[in-house]
Every structure is written in C-alpha cells, then in structure tokens.
Amino acid sequence: MVDDPDGERPERIAPEEVDLAAWADPPWWRRIRWAPDRLAGIALVVLVVGLGAFSVHRLLSTVPAGAPVPELPLATPGETPAADAARTPSTTGEQEPPTSAGAEAEAAGEPVVVAVVGMVARSGLVTLAPGARVADALDRAGGVLDGGDSDGLNLARRVADGEQILVGVAPGPEGPLGPRSGIVGPGTDSQPSAPGAPQAPPAQSGGADAAGSPGLVNINTADATALDGLPGVGPVTAASILAWRDANGPFGSVDQLAEVDGIGPATLARLRPLVTV
C-alpha cells in the first residue's frame, strides 16, 4: 500500500463489518444478465409492432366509413370490350337525330336562308348566321304586324336552312280567322315540319279555293262572313269587296284589292299573305 504524502493512512475496514451474506446471495435484479444480442432482438420486435400499429391507424383514418365500393362490369365470355361498348345504349337514353341538309349547313358554319311569310313587315327570304333562332328571323323580316300570331311559334327554336316560317293571324274570340302560325320544313309545301306545330285550318265554307293553298281565303269565292274575318276588313269593307267583284268580275290578282274602297297600302300588305285568287 502506498503511503499518503501527507503522512495519513486510509482507514481500513474491519473484516467483521463486511456483509458477506449480501455478496453470497445478491437481490434478483443483480442476478439478471442481459446479453447484447437479446436486447437488440427485443428492440427490433417492439419497433416492428409499433410501425405496424401506426400504419393500420393511418389506413383506417384515410378511408371514410361506409364508402361504396365500385362494381366492375362482368364480361360476357366471347365478347371484347369494344363489342360491349358498341351495344351499350347512350347514357341519356336518347338516340341521335338524323342529320339533314339544313343541319349539315349549320354544322359547316354556312349561313342559313329561310323564308318568312305572313303577318310580317317584309315577307321574303332572309339570311341568318348559323345557330340563329326563329326570333332572329322575325326581326330580320321587320317584326310581326299587329294581329299577327307570334305565340304559335317557338321563338327559341333554331332555324334550319330552307325552312319557311309562316306568321298567321292571331285567333279571335270566335276562333281562328285565318291561317295559323307554323314552320314548314325544307322540301315540303304545306305541312309544318316541327312536331306539335299548329296546322292551317280547313277552308271556310264558300271562302277558300279547294285548289289553292290551304288556309288562304279566295277573294273571288269568299262570302261576306269569310271576308269579314280577315284582319283590317270589317263588314263595310267586305261589302265593298263583294260590290267590286259584282261590278268588275273576278279579281285577277291580290293587288287589285287596292282598287276597293277602304283598302289602303297598309291593309293590302296585311292581306297579301292571307288571301289568294
């Protein structure tokens, strides 16, 4: 033993003061011996279990409860996806309408030409931009005259090239007094092409020529009642038309109505699309 430099020696422990029993039989925690490889294995197991629990928690939190699972279509043996798509109907349940010459012209971006006749300021052909509607055609024709029946037309309907728009006479309290409004499709002469469009009324007794256009009043065969139903023609003017016809014979043209007392240029313009000879 090395002597202390200061000359003091450390105190020695007496043998009887040492607990030899504690060293011979230590507590249980002192008897545990942890091997390094066993500690590493336990730590790895704890880490894997923790990561697995975290992953399951994230997965369950991102999937909403009750979310529907999309069903895959069952393929019929021997059918290809292209064939199945070909026999599948349209989702809207409607078939595509067949194309017409007017629709093709509109699709090509070409102007459409329609005829506007009847109770309008300027009867005749009007040229419209693709996608124009019936209201646009009436505006190009100068608008509907007083007594014209624009309610019988679908003003929001798209026009097609070659159509004829007929503006008839608004019905009075006793019913229609002249041809009703309608739209005649390309390639037809008298029947409206649009489903549900009003048809021209039958010829009035003694007032229309069977060989003439449907709904037009024949001023050579019409009686006073039929003439009185025309716009701008009252009982007095109807009597004047009959008197002119008795004195001069049948009218040679509609323009000869200007020779009848009580019929001026404005009234003649309203009558021209409604009468015939």
Secondary structure, DSSP 4 states (H G I P E B T S, - for coil): -PPPTTS--PPPPPGGGS-HHHHHS--HHHH----HHHHHHHHHHHHHHHHHHHHHHHHHHHSPTTPPPPPPPPPPTT--HHHHHHHSPPTTS-PPPPP-HHHHHHHTT--EEEEEEESBSS-EEEEE-TT-BHHHHHHHTT-BPTTEE-TTS-TTSBP-TT-EEEEEEPPBTTB--SPPPEEEPTT-SSSBSSTTPPPPPPPPTTTS-TTS-TT-EETTT--HHHHHTSTT--HHHHHHHHHHHHHH-S-SSGGGGGGSTT--HHHHHHHTTTEE-
